[in-house]
Amino acid sequence: MNRRSILGLSAVAAGLVLLSNSVVAQQKSLKDQLAGSWTLVSTEVTQTDGKKRQDFGANPRGILILDAGGRYALVQGRADRPKFKTSGNARLDTPAAEFGEAARAFAANFGTWSIDEANKTLIRRYEAALVPNAEGSETKVSVSLSGDDLKLTGADGAGQRTEAVYRRAK
């Protein structure tokens, strides 16, 4: 073989390796693609009257952790929550009204998660939550994944639509 043929075959082989890696990546299940840590970019609630609100402000902070074993944790809150007037970090020493206002601008829950691959739906089962009424319940949200961006869209029983956007944590 001459040098030109060897270089041509090397280029073809490299192309096949890249193509096969791309095909393998595309064949990953949605669950495999979602497993990991995600940072909150934005949340928006569309109320039944069509009005929109951002429960956690324009620059929310939060994380969604979906582990490969089917456990999850979600924490999110407003970046501009006021500090407690009481000194220190003792939540039990903070007056209930002040603590309640801080909790209104915060959400936290954990439990188990699974995926309905056919419908591209994320199902979360709450084991514990900041709002105790949510414990034992299940939520289903539509999943849209584009590169490192994840959009979760769902509706609650009252007809409100929520959209949360996350970015894969680096």
C-alpha positions in Angstrom: 0.0 0.0 0.0 1.1 3.5 -0.7 1.2 6.3 1.8 -2.0 8.0 0.4 -4.0 4.7 0.7 -2.9 4.3 4.3 -3.9 7.9 5.2 -7.2 7.4 3.5 -8.0 4.2 5.4 -6.9 5.8 8.6 -9.4 8.7 8.0 -12.2 6.2 7.2 -11.4 4.2 10.4 -11.4 7.4 12.5 -14.7 8.4 11.0 -16.3 5.0 11.8 -15.1 5.3 15.4 -16.7 8.7 15.8 -19.9 7.6 14.1 -20.1 4.5 16.4 -19.5 6.7 19.5 -22.3 9.0 18.3 -24.7 6.1 17.8 -23.9 4.7 21.2 -24.6 8.1 22.8 -27.9 8.4 20.9 -28.9 4.9 22.2 -28.7 5.8 25.9 -32.0 5.6 27.6 -33.6 8.8 28.8 -33.0 7.7 32.4 -29.3 7.3 31.7 -29.2 10.7 30.1 -30.9 12.4 33.1 -28.9 10.7 35.9 -26.7 13.3 37.5 -26.8 16.8 39.0 -28.7 19.7 37.5 -28.6 23.4 38.5 -31.8 25.4 38.4 -31.8 28.1 35.7 -35.5 29.3 35.8 -39.0 28.4 36.9 -42.3 29.8 35.7 -45.8 29.1 36.7 -48.7 29.8 34.3 -51.9 30.2 36.4 -55.3 29.2 35.2 -56.1 32.8 34.3 -53.0 32.9 32.0 -50.9 35.1 34.3 -47.3 34.0 34.8 -45.3 34.2 38.0 -41.8 33.2 39.1 -42.2 31.7 42.5 -38.4 31.7 43.1 -37.6 35.0 41.5 -35.7 36.0 38.3 -32.5 34.3 39.5 -33.5 31.2 41.4 -31.0 29.0 43.1 -31.5 25.2 43.2 -30.3 21.8 42.4 -31.9 18.6 41.2 -30.0 15.4 41.8 -31.2 12.2 40.1 -29.0 9.3 41.0 -28.7 6.2 38.8 -30.2 4.0 41.4 -33.6 5.8 41.3 -33.3 8.3 44.2 -33.6 12.0 43.9 -33.3 15.3 45.9 -34.6 18.7 44.9 -33.9 22.0 46.6 -34.7 25.4 45.2 -35.3 28.9 46.5 -35.2 32.6 45.9 -31.7 34.1 45.8 -33.0 37.3 47.5 -34.6 35.7 50.6 -34.0 38.0 53.6 -31.9 36.8 56.4 -33.5 36.1 59.7 -33.6 39.0 62.2 -32.6 36.6 65.0 -28.9 36.0 65.5 -27.3 32.8 64.4 -28.7 30.0 62.3 -31.0 28.4 64.9 -34.3 27.7 63.1 -36.0 26.8 66.3 -35.2 30.2 67.8 -36.7 32.0 64.8 -40.3 33.3 65.2 -42.8 31.1 63.3 -44.0 34.0 61.1 -40.5 34.9 60.1 -39.6 31.3 59.4 -42.9 30.8 57.5 -42.0 33.7 55.1 -38.6 32.2 54.5 -40.2 28.8 53.8 -42.6 30.3 51.2 -39.6 31.2 49.1 -38.1 27.7 49.3 -38.9 24.2 48.2 -37.3 20.9 49.1 -38.2 17.3 48.7 -36.7 13.9 48.1 -37.7 10.4 47.2 -37.6 8.1 44.2 -37.7 8.7 40.5 -38.4 6.7 37.3 -38.9 7.4 33.7 -41.7 6.6 31.3 -39.4 6.3 28.2 -42.3 6.1 25.7 -43.9 9.3 26.9 -40.7 11.1 28.0 -42.1 11.6 31.4 -40.2 11.9 34.7 -42.1 10.5 37.7 -41.1 11.5 41.2 -42.5 9.9 44.4 -42.2 12.2 47.4 -40.9 10.6 50.6 -40.4 13.8 52.4 -41.1 17.5 51.5 -41.0 20.9 53.0 -44.8 20.9 52.5 -45.9 17.8 54.4 -49.1 17.4 52.3 -47.0 16.4 49.3 -45.4 13.5 51.1 -46.5 10.2 49.7 -47.7 11.8 46.5 -46.4 11.4 42.9 -45.7 14.0 40.2 -45.3 13.5 36.5 -43.6 16.0 34.3 -42.7 16.0 30.6 -39.0 15.9 29.8 -37.3 17.9 27.1 -33.5 17.4 26.9 -31.3 19.3 24.6 -27.6 18.9 25.2 -26.9 20.1 28.8 -30.3 21.8 29.1 -33.3 20.0 30.8 -36.8 21.4 30.7 -39.5 19.8 33.0 -43.1 20.8 32.3 -46.1 19.7 34.2 -49.5 20.7 35.6 -50.9 20.5 39.1 -54.4 19.4 40.0 -55.6 23.0 40.0 -54.6 23.4 36.3 -51.5 25.5 36.8 -48.7 24.8 34.4 -45.1 24.8 35.7 -41.9 24.9 33.7 -38.5 24.5 35.2 -35.3 24.7 33.3 -32.1 23.1 34.6 -28.5 22.9 33.3 -26.3 19.9 33.8 -23.9 20.7 36.7 -20.3 20.8 35.8 
